[in-house]
Amino acid sequence: MEILKQILSSDLGSPFNDASFLVFRVLLAIQLFRVHGLKKFRLENGQREVIPNPLGLPDQLNAIVASFADLVVPFLIISGLGTRLAVLPTIGVTAIGYFVVHRKDSLEVRDVPFMYTLSLLLILALGAGRYSLDYYLLIKYFIK
């Protein structure tokens, strides 16, 4: 129970910080979903997006992880539900994009996965803040 309490807790210090972080979380998640998540559905030149598989995972598993990271995780980030755990698959996908898929590309290309990885690591470190379902669950079930 103590581990769950630590995962859900987040103290950003002031209502302003909590509100600012809510805006940051929401805008980041919307961008992730719009730019990367919706690509999973869009056809370009009659073809679906090719999802890189640099780790050699089974294709189905690779597609599931990438789709989950870009389609489901943004909604968990917005709502602040299980936020610290939810960002882990997306951190993995973006870090692999930076360190493996785009390692030989220019800085301009590598910048996108780098910034996503840093932003998601910030969310992992700080939690969701007061304006989140994590905070609501913490108050409702762990702090009496």
Backbone hydrogen bonds, N-H to C=O, Kabsch-Sander energy under -0.5 kcal/mol:
donor,donor_aa,acceptor,acceptor_aa,energy
5,K,1,M,-2.2
6,Q,2,E,-2.2
7,I,3,I,-2.2
8,L,4,L,-2.1
9,S,5,K,-1.8
12,L,10,S,-0.6
18,D,14,S,-2.3
19,A,15,P,-2.6
20,S,16,F,-2.8
21,F,17,N,-2.5
22,L,18,D,-2.0
23,V,19,A,-2.1
24,F,20,S,-2.3
25,R,21,F,-2.9
26,V,22,L,-2.6
27,L,23,V,-2.7
28,L,24,F,-2.5
29,A,25,R,-2.5
30,I,26,V,-2.5
31,Q,27,L,-2.2
32,L,28,L,-2.5
33,F,29,A,-2.6
34,R,30,I,-3.1
35,V,31,Q,-2.7
36,H,31,Q,-0.5
36,H,32,L,-1.9
37,G,32,L,-1.6
38,L,33,F,-2.4
40,K,37,G,-1.5
41,F,38,L,-1.5
42,R,38,L,-1.6
44,E,47,Q,-3.0
47,Q,44,E,-1.5
49,E,39,K,-0.7
49,E,42,R,-0.5
51,I,49,E,-0.7
56,G,53,N,-1.4
62,N,58,P,-2.7
63,A,59,D,-2.4
64,I,60,Q,-2.2
65,V,61,L,-2.7
66,A,62,N,-2.4
67,S,63,A,-2.5
68,F,64,I,-2.9
69,A,65,V,-2.6
70,D,66,A,-1.6
71,L,67,S,-2.6
72,V,67,S,-0.6
72,V,68,F,-1.5
73,V,68,F,-2.4
75,F,72,V,-1.0
76,L,72,V,-1.5
77,I,73,V,-2.6
78,I,74,P,-2.3
79,S,75,F,-2.2
80,G,76,L,-1.4
81,L,76,L,-2.0
82,G,80,G,-0.6
86,A,82,G,-3.2
87,V,83,T,-2.0
88,L,85,L,-1.0
90,T,86,A,-0.6
91,I,87,V,-2.7
92,G,88,L,-2.3
93,V,89,P,-2.4
94,T,90,T,-2.8
95,A,91,I,-2.8
96,I,92,G,-2.3
97,G,93,V,-2.0
98,Y,94,T,-2.2
99,F,95,A,-3.4
100,V,96,I,-2.4
101,V,96,I,-2.0
102,H,97,G,-2.5
103,R,100,V,-0.7
105,D,102,H,-1.6
109,V,106,S,-0.6
110,R,106,S,-2.4
111,D,107,L,-1.6
112,V,109,V,-0.7
114,F,110,R,-1.8
115,M,111,D,-2.7
116,Y,112,V,-2.3
117,T,113,P,-2.4
118,L,114,F,-2.6
119,S,115,M,-2.6
120,L,116,Y,-2.7
121,L,117,T,-2.3
122,L,118,L,-1.9
123,I,119,S,-1.8
124,L,120,L,-2.4
125,A,121,L,-2.4
126,L,122,L,-2.7
127,G,123,I,-2.5
132,S,130,R,-1.6
133,L,79,S,-2.2
134,D,80,G,-2.3
136,Y,132,S,-1.7
137,L,133,L,-2.8
138,L,134,D,-2.3
139,I,135,Y,-2.6
140,K,136,Y,-2.8
141,Y,137,L,-2.4
142,F,138,L,-2.1
143,I,138,L,-1.6
144,K,142,F,-0.7
